[in-house]
Amino acid sequence: MEDSQIVELFLARDENAIAHTQHKYKPLCLKIAYNILGSHEESEECVNDTLLGAWNSIPPNRPANLKAYICKIARNVSLSRLKFNTRKKRNSDFDCSLEELGDIIPDSRLSADTTDEELGRAIDEFLGTLSRDARGVFLRKYWFFDSVSEIADRYGFSESKVNNILYRTRNKLRNYLIKEGIYL
Amino acid sequence: MKIPRIISSLDYISDKKIAEAAPVEQTAKKRISKTLFYSIGGTCAAAAVIGAAVLGGGLSHGSRGVVLSGTSSPNEMVTSEPISDYISPASSNDGNSAQTSSTPEPLPNLYTPYEGGEFSIDYDNLPFKYIKGTSVQKFNAEPLIGGDFEGARAYDVSELIENNPWDESLEITELPVFLRKYGSEQVLVLGDEAFPEGCSLTDHGNGTSRVNAYLYLAEKYSDKLIFNDFMLDVFHDYNYEGAPVYGVKLRKNSDNPFEAILYYNFTSIEFYQDVKKGIVLRQSNLLDTFTAVGFYPTITVDSAREKLLSGDYFSTVLPEYLPNSVTEDRIKHTELVYRNTKNGYCIPYYRFLVELDRPKTVTMAEGLITYGAYYVPAISPEYLSTDDDLSSSPSAVEEWLKQPHASPLENLGVLVDRTGDYRFIPADCGTKVMAIDDGEVISVGYEKNNIRGYTVVIKHSDGIYTLYHHLDKDLGFEVSVGDTVKAGQCIGYVGNSGNIEGYGLGFQCTDEEPNFD
């Protein structure tokens, strides 16, 4: 079923919307949740939370891009679950992504005036200047938290090339943010 | 646990970018090597040669494979041995060997070398045009061996020894020299193909699946082949990570060693997988268009070897791989191949594989050895031109290159070429590429013919231009058009854009304004 039709079902409060979304996007949600949480059990729970989140937010929202919308919910649900997760067992790829990205802008050096949204918009603009593949590699690593080897497979690159792209992109992002006055 | 703000801020990335990058099931692109060797550029069209027959049999269907070399047509072969029998479903296991750095599983022995004994050249019935009385007296023997560094990698040279029907024991004393002519290659688009299990043209880690795919296609399209009496050449070397890379081609078969040598060099049927068009068949018999200008006496292997040791050879091996001259103990293999010369002929050369030092600019798997190709003309020297037209007056570019310059690559330390011709220097992805001298960037972009990839062109004083090819667009360029650069300044990073195998820098120097879009 087309995404637009599924959205129509949500808007009409038809519970089939849930079934269709689950059918189409469950593997994607599972992948995102597992990348962050490193647990199959918890990932399943996150899928349910994601579907519930979609049901509760459409309407009033009317997402133009359902796939991205679902991805965002899944990611947020997983990240907030992680915050409350006291268990030590975590996905090391995820930790490593956090560390790499945290190095670009340590929180302590972020201006309090800069909202997450402003920062996000700036990064979005920066990503717009990259090639499609470089942007994809960056987002797969830091948005979807895929491992380097998965990314290499997906784009047909060697792992060293992926690492190289990530390294250069992080440096460029740091410079871009300094230029934009966000890195203080 | 604490999540950096930058992670949560990524929630504001636009939907389009997220959806575009989102993981999609079943769409992973396989990494496809573009050519088998990092240099076959400029050689005879049919002479994709350094390959190695991975002899020794060993697979369950090895003995059947031998049938091929003696068979007269694929159809006949099919009736006696259904091709599906060759296709081993278990062959996908071979794919794992690509991950390890061990020697690959031996392929079926598809080649039976000539057993010696009498053979003769039937001068009245040659498989090519030969006009007596039009022979040329002297040839300038400089071969067109391309700008790339030609060589192969293996754990042992025996892996590179291929199906070349030439053998020293044949004691061949004369060979024809050809006047070259182009236009005999035939390209047919066969379209998408649903291969049976165990067949693949794109799985480089698995030689057996390539052989299977060739056998399958040769049977299916037997009416489209320009010759059906073929034999199958399998050759392989390794990429820098140590995974085997296979190539297969079909050539016309003959029991007569003289004819077999010609067919080996001048006939070829290849199938390849084009991303857009599906399976493409490319076939040629250059003997149909070449004209022999005479039979010329050949020198012995021993005298060719002496010439090699005394420095009288042609090679594209970079000086950093072999700082001193070729020594006896480094010569690991000798064969005879035809190569095009720079002035329009195609003459036989002895080709020596010489063991080289480990490369400095690129990481190579432990135990792998690089062998470089060195050529000595096989024609007796009295027929080779002694005039030094080409080197008597150095061009403006050569004069300019004689002056001190910076290295074009991080870690390389030297300027690799003194002629300005295109040179390919293998290097790790992401290695810094540097301007060799002060100048102005006049072009940054993709070469329109899709061969040299992303290229930066720098204009220097005195109307000299340097070109840096195959750069990586994702790692980006450090300069843009109009920038002034200093010698040694980083301009970009090594990639593999364009039509090349592996990563490296293509470097070129010219005094003509390059025409890049």
HADDOCK unambig.tbl for C-alpha pairs under 7 A between the chains (distance, minus, plus):
assign (segid A and resid 28 and name CA) (segid B and resid 23 and name CA) 6.96 0.50 0.50
assign (segid A and resid 65 and name CA) (segid B and resid 15 and name CA) 6.42 0.50 0.50
assign (segid A and resid 67 and name CA) (segid B and resid 19 and name CA) 6.14 0.50 0.50
assign (segid A and resid 68 and name CA) (segid B and resid 15 and name CA) 5.17 0.50 0.50
assign (segid A and resid 68 and name CA) (segid B and resid 18 and name CA) 5.64 0.50 0.50
assign (segid A and resid 68 and name CA) (segid B and resid 19 and name CA) 5.04 0.50 0.50
assign (segid A and resid 72 and name CA) (segid B and resid 11 and name CA) 6.86 0.50 0.50
assign (segid A and resid 83 and name CA) (segid B and resid 1 and name CA) 5.12 0.50 0.50
assign (segid A and resid 83 and name CA) (segid B and resid 2 and name CA) 6.94 0.50 0.50
assign (segid A and resid 102 and name CA) (segid B and resid 4 and name CA) 5.74 0.50 0.50
assign (segid A and resid 102 and name CA) (segid B and resid 6 and name CA) 6.93 0.50 0.50
assign (segid A and resid 107 and name CA) (segid B and resid 4 and name CA) 6.43 0.50 0.50
assign (segid A and resid 107 and name CA) (segid B and resid 5 and name CA) 6.40 0.50 0.50
assign (segid A and resid 116 and name CA) (segid B and resid 5 and name CA) 6.87 0.50 0.50
assign (segid A and resid 116 and name CA) (segid B and resid 9 and name CA) 4.59 0.50 0.50
assign (segid A and resid 117 and name CA) (segid B and resid 9 and name CA) 6.02 0.50 0.50
assign (segid A and resid 117 and name CA) (segid B and resid 12 and name CA) 6.13 0.50 0.50
assign (segid A and resid 119 and name CA) (segid B and resid 9 and name CA) 6.05 0.50 0.50
assign (segid A and resid 120 and name CA) (segid B and resid 9 and name CA) 4.55 0.50 0.50
assign (segid A and resid 120 and name CA) (segid B and resid 10 and name CA) 5.16 0.50 0.50
assign (segid A and resid 120 and name CA) (segid B and resid 11 and name CA) 6.80 0.50 0.50
assign (segid A and resid 120 and name CA) (segid B and resid 12 and name CA) 4.83 0.50 0.50
assign (segid A and resid 120 and name CA) (segid B and resid 13 and name CA) 6.15 0.50 0.50
assign (segid A and resid 121 and name CA) (segid B and resid 12 and name CA) 6.09 0.50 0.50
assign (segid A and resid 121 and name CA) (segid B and resid 13 and name CA) 6.67 0.50 0.50
assign (segid A and resid 124 and name CA) (segid B and resid 13 and name CA) 5.01 0.50 0.50
assign (segid A and resid 124 and name CA) (segid B and resid 14 and name CA) 6.63 0.50 0.50
assign (segid A and resid 131 and name CA) (segid B and resid 474 and name CA) 6.21 0.50 0.50
assign (segid A and resid 133 and name CA) (segid B and resid 474 and name CA) 6.97 0.50 0.50
assign (segid A and resid 134 and name CA) (segid B and resid 474 and name CA) 5.28 0.50 0.50
assign (segid A and resid 136 and name CA) (segid B and resid 21 and name CA) 4.79 0.50 0.50
assign (segid A and resid 139 and name CA) (segid B and resid 21 and name CA) 6.49 0.50 0.50
assign (segid A and resid 140 and name CA) (segid B and resid 21 and name CA) 6.37 0.50 0.50
assign (segid A and resid 143 and name CA) (segid B and resid 10 and name CA) 6.99 0.50 0.50
assign (segid A and resid 153 and name CA) (segid B and resid 28 and name CA) 6.24 0.50 0.50
assign (segid A and resid 153 and name CA) (segid B and resid 29 and name CA) 6.87 0.50 0.50
assign (segid A and resid 154 and name CA) (segid B and resid 28 and name CA) 4.57 0.50 0.50
assign (segid A and resid 154 and name CA) (segid B and resid 29 and name CA) 5.91 0.50 0.50
assign (segid A and resid 155 and name CA) (segid B and resid 28 and name CA) 6.97 0.50 0.50
assign (segid A and resid 155 and name CA) (segid B and resid 29 and name CA) 6.16 0.50 0.50
assign (segid A and resid 156 and name CA) (segid B and resid 29 and name CA) 5.36 0.50 0.50
assign (segid A and resid 156 and name CA) (segid B and resid 30 and name CA) 5.62 0.50 0.50
assign (segid A and resid 156 and name CA) (segid B and resid 31 and name CA) 4.65 0.50 0.50
assign (segid A and resid 157 and name CA) (segid B and resid 31 and name CA) 6.87 0.50 0.50
assign (segid A and resid 161 and name CA) (segid B and resid 429 and name CA) 6.08 0.50 0.50
assign (segid A and resid 164 and name CA) (segid B and resid 430 and name CA) 6.28 0.50 0.50
assign (segid A and resid 165 and name CA) (segid B and resid 474 and name CA) 6.33 0.50 0.50
assign (segid A and resid 165 and name CA) (segid B and resid 475 and name CA) 5.40 0.50 0.50
assign (segid A and resid 168 and name CA) (segid B and resid 475 and name CA) 6.10 0.50 0.50
